[in-house]
Amino acid sequence: MSDTRANLTRSAAMASMVTALFLGAIKGWAVWQTSSTAMLGSLADTSLDFVASMATLVGVWVAAQPADEEHRFGHGKAESLAAMFQIILIVLSASAIAFRAVLRLVEGGETQAAEEGIIVSVIAILATFALIAWQRHVIRRTGSLAIKTDSVHYQSDLLLNLAVIAALVLDQYLGFSKADPLFGLAIAAWLLWNAWQAATEAIDHLMDREWPEEKRRAFVEAAAVHPELSNLHDLRTRTSGSHEFAQFHVDLPGSMTVEQAHDIIERVEEDLCARFPGLELLIHIDPLGHVDEPDNPLAETNEFEQLKDSE
């Protein structure tokens, strides 16, 4: 499973780099032909896409490395770091596009050779559609945050190219000269919005945010199948790259032998890990009736009772 995931994420990162090189070449020629601010913004975004795709390739390669003596929990957070690097590039790109658009609004200027710019934009849209289709396939199979963030660039690229076409048509054929810089500003705003959304998820991973409530609920429901887990409490969860981590405490009778308790917990772990692939699970056994001094206010919360209360 891990080898398949690594191969898929690497293939998506490589496809992204090849696409960025191709789009950068044709858009560079189109900027020279059209003098379009919107096209220049699209070229700047594609150039940063290439750098970001390189970071993605490094991130998914590092994240795929197995745990070692210095990183006992694996290297999954490398994907989140790669995503944060991409987000910084998106913000820089958006800022440069907005600055150029404002200058164009103040100084004026017209675009040229609309036909060449439109043809290039259509080619870019087709190439980007193909890449996004492959990225979505990889994301569905792997859940890779780095590939998901990289895909944000190219989803934005679709809008960038449509905006370029609209700006050139309005400027060249309808005489609305401010269309090009206005579309440039709209592109910058769209990029910043996507950067904000991507940053939220990346920070959640880096800060070990709990699983979404739906996923936690599904986990507790799966655990509730086992009658031995009468008092599951102190559930903690987090995600690191492709790896999921969960731990909880459970009460078992004090009269039970170590071997009996071990057999029960081993059976529970096998079942839960089968239901949640990629999960690393740690279960702590408390003797029935024992009350811990909790190190957090949620430590003694019975997850099964919470589940029943919410139904």
C-alpha positions in Angstrom: 0.0 0.0 0.0 2.8 2.5 1.0 4.8 1.7 -2.2 1.7 2.2 -4.4 0.9 5.5 -2.7 4.5 6.7 -3.1 4.4 5.8 -6.9 1.1 7.6 -7.4 2.2 10.8 -5.6 5.5 10.9 -7.4 3.8 10.4 -10.8 1.4 13.3 -10.0 4.3 15.5 -9.0 6.2 14.7 -12.2 3.2 15.2 -14.4 2.8 18.6 -12.7 6.4 19.6 -13.4 6.1 18.6 -17.1 2.8 20.4 -17.5 4.3 23.6 -15.9 7.3 23.5 -18.2 5.0 23.2 -21.3 2.6 25.9 -20.2 5.4 28.2 -19.2 6.9 28.0 -22.7 3.7 28.7 -24.6 2.6 31.4 -22.2 6.0 33.2 -22.4 5.5 33.4 -26.1 2.0 34.6 -25.7 3.0 37.4 -23.3 5.6 38.6 -25.9 2.9 38.6 -28.5 0.0 40.2 -26.6 1.5 42.4 -23.8 -1.4 41.3 -21.7 -1.3 41.8 -17.9 -3.7 38.9 -17.4 -1.5 36.6 -19.6 1.6 37.8 -17.7 -0.2 37.0 -14.4 -0.9 33.5 -15.8 2.7 33.1 -16.8 3.9 34.1 -13.4 1.6 31.7 -11.7 2.7 28.9 -14.0 6.4 29.7 -13.3 5.7 29.4 -9.6 3.7 26.2 -10.2 6.9 24.6 -11.6 8.9 25.6 -8.4 6.0 24.4 -6.2 5.8 21.1 -8.1 9.5 20.6 -7.4 8.8 21.2 -3.7 5.8 18.7 -4.0 8.0 16.1 -5.5 10.6 16.5 -2.7 7.8 16.5 -0.1 6.1 13.3 -1.3 9.4 11.6 -1.6 10.5 12.4 1.9 7.0 11.6 3.3 7.2 8.1 1.7 10.3 7.3 3.6 9.8 4.7 6.4 10.1 5.6 10.0 13.7 5.6 11.3 15.5 6.0 14.6 15.2 9.8 14.5 11.7 9.9 13.1 9.8 7.1 14.9 6.4 8.4 13.7 7.5 8.6 10.1 8.0 11.5 7.8 4.4 12.3 6.8 4.6 16.0 7.8 7.0 16.6 5.0 3.8 16.9 2.8 2.4 19.6 5.0 5.7 21.5 4.9 5.7 21.2 1.1 2.2 22.5 1.1 3.1 25.5 3.2 6.0 26.3 0.8 3.5 26.2 -2.1 1.2 28.5 -0.2 3.9 31.1 0.2 4.6 30.9 -3.5 0.9 31.4 -4.3 0.8 34.5 -2.1 3.9 36.0 -3.7 2.4 35.3 -7.2 -0.9 36.9 -6.3 0.8 39.9 -4.8 2.9 40.4 -8.0 -0.1 40.0 -10.2 -2.1 42.6 -8.2 0.8 45.1 -8.3 1.2 44.7 -12.0 -2.6 45.1 -12.5 -2.8 48.3 -10.4 0.1 49.8 -12.4 -1.7 48.9 -15.7 -4.9 50.6 -14.4 -2.9 53.8 -13.5 -0.7 53.9 -16.6 -3.1 52.5 -19.2 -2.1 50.5 -22.2 -3.7 48.0 -24.6 -3.2 44.4 -25.4 -2.2 43.1 -28.8 -2.6 40.0 -31.0 -5.7 38.6 -29.2 -5.9 35.6 -31.4 -2.5 34.2 -30.4 -3.3 34.8 -26.7 -6.7 33.0 -27.0 -5.2 30.0 -28.8 -2.5 29.6 -26.2 -5.1 29.9 -23.4 -7.3 27.2 -24.9 -4.2 24.9 -25.3 -3.4 25.6 -21.6 -6.9 24.8 -20.5 -6.8 21.4 -22.2 -3.5 20.5 -20.8 -4.5 21.6 -17.3 -7.7 19.6 -17.5 -5.7 16.5 -18.2 -3.4 17.1 -15.3 -6.2 17.9 -12.8 -7.9 14.7 -13.8 -4.8 12.7 -12.9 -4.3 14.6 -9.7 -7.8 14.0 -8.6 -7.3 10.3 -9.2 -4.2 10.3 -7.1 -5.8 12.4 -4.3 -8.7 9.9 -4.1 -6.3 7.0 -3.9 -3.8 8.6 -1.5 -5.4 11.6 0.3 -2.0 13.4 -0.3 -2.1 17.0 1.1 0.9 18.1 -1.0 -0.8 16.9 -4.2 -4.1 18.4 -3.1 -2.4 21.8 -2.6 -0.5 21.5 -5.9 -3.8 20.8 -7.6 -5.1 24.2 -6.2 -2.6 25.9 -8.5 -3.8 24.2 -11.6 -7.5 24.6 -10.7 -6.8 28.3 -10.4 -5.0 28.0 -13.8 -8.3 27.1 -15.4 -9.8 30.3 -14.2 -6.6 32.2 -15.1 -6.8 31.1 -18.7 -10.5 31.8 -18.9 -9.9 35.2 -17.5 -7.2 35.8 -20.0 -9.5 34.9 -22.9 -12.3 37.2 -21.5 -9.8 40.1 -21.0 -8.4 39.8 -24.5 -11.9 39.6 -26.1 -13.2 42.6 -24.1 -10.1 44.7 -24.8 -9.5 43.9 -28.4 -13.1 43.4 -29.7 -15.3 45.5 -27.4 -12.9 48.3 -26.6 -12.9 47.9 -22.8 -9.3 48.6 -22.1 -9.5 48.2 -18.4 -10.8 44.6 -18.6 -7.2 43.2 -18.7 -6.0 44.7 -15.4 -9.3 44.2 -13.7 -9.2 40.5 -14.6 -5.6 40.5 -13.3 -6.9 41.8 -9.9 -9.6 39.2 -9.8 -7.1 36.5 -10.5 -4.9 37.7 -7.6 -7.9 37.7 -5.3 -8.8 34.1 -6.3 -5.3 32.9 -5.7 -5.2 34.5 -2.2 -8.5 32.8 -1.3 -7.2 29.4 -2.4 -4.0 30.0 -0.5 -6.0 30.7 2.7 -8.0 27.5 2.3 -4.9 25.4 1.6 -3.0 27.0 4.5 -5.8 26.1 7.0 -5.6 22.4 6.2 -1.8 22.3 6.2 -1.6 24.1 9.6 -4.2 21.6 10.9 -1.9 18.7 10.0 1.2 20.4 11.5 -0.7 21.3 14.7 -2.0 17.7 15.1 -5.6 18.8 14.9 -8.2 16.1 15.8 -9.9 14.2 13.1 -13.1 15.7 11.7 -16.2 14.9 13.9 -17.6 12.5 11.3 -14.4 10.5 11.2 -14.1 10.4 15.0 -17.7 9.3 15.2 -17.1 6.5 12.6 -14.1 5.3 14.6 -16.1 5.2 17.9 -18.9 3.4 16.2 -16.4 0.8 14.9 -15.0 0.4 18.4 -18.5 0.0 19.9 -18.8 -3.3 18.0 -16.6 -4.8 20.6 -18.5 -5.3 23.9 -15.3 -5.5 25.9 -14.7 -1.8 25.3 -17.3 -0.7 27.8 -15.6 2.5 28.7 -13.5 3.9 25.9 -12.1 7.3 27.0 -9.3 9.8 26.4 -9.5 9.3 22.6 -6.9 11.3 20.7 -6.4 11.4 17.0 -4.2 13.1 14.4 -3.1 12.9 10.8 0.4 13.1 9.4 0.7 12.8 5.7 -0.8 9.4 4.7 -0.6 8.1 8.3 -3.4 8.2 10.8 -2.8 8.0 14.5 -5.3 7.2 17.3 -5.0 6.3 20.9 -7.4 5.7 23.8 -7.9 4.3 27.2 -10.2 1.4 27.9 -11.3 -0.2 31.2 -11.0 -4.0 31.7 -11.7 -6.1 34.8 -8.8 -6.1 37.3 -9.2 -9.9 37.7 -8.4 -10.5 34.0 -4.9 -11.9 33.3 -2.4 -10.0 31.2 -2.7 -12.7 28.5 -6.5 -12.4 28.4 -6.3 -8.6 28.2 -3.7 -8.8 25.5 -5.8 -11.1 23.4 -8.8 -8.7 23.6 -6.8 -5.6 22.7 -5.0 -7.4 19.9 -8.3 -8.5 18.3 -9.6 -4.9 18.7 -6.5 -3.4 17.1 -6.6 -5.8 14.2 -10.3 -5.0 13.5 -9.9 -1.2 13.8 -6.7 -1.1 11.7 -8.5 -3.1 9.0 -11.4 -0.6 9.0 -9.0 2.4 8.9 -6.1 1.6 6.6 -2.8 3.3 7.4 -3.8 3.7 11.1 -1.3 3.4 13.9 -3.3 2.6 17.0 -2.3 2.6 20.7 -4.6 1.3 23.4 -3.9 1.8 27.1 -5.6 -0.6 29.6 -7.0 0.7 32.9 -8.4 -1.6 35.6 -12.2 -1.3 35.9 -13.1 1.3 38.4 -9.7 3.0 38.3 -9.9 6.8 38.1 -6.9 8.6 36.5 -5.9 12.1 37.3 -6.5 13.4 33.8 -3.9 15.5 32.1 -6.6 17.2 30.1 -10.3 18.0 30.9 -11.5 15.4 28.3 -9.5 12.5 29.6 -12.3 10.7 31.4 -15.0 11.4 28.8 -16.7 8.1 27.8 -16.8 8.2 24.0 -19.6 5.6 23.8 -21.9 7.8 26.1 -21.2 10.8 23.9 -22.1 8.8 20.9 -25.4 7.7 22.4 -26.2 11.3 23.5 -25.7 12.6 20.0 -28.1 10.1 18.5 
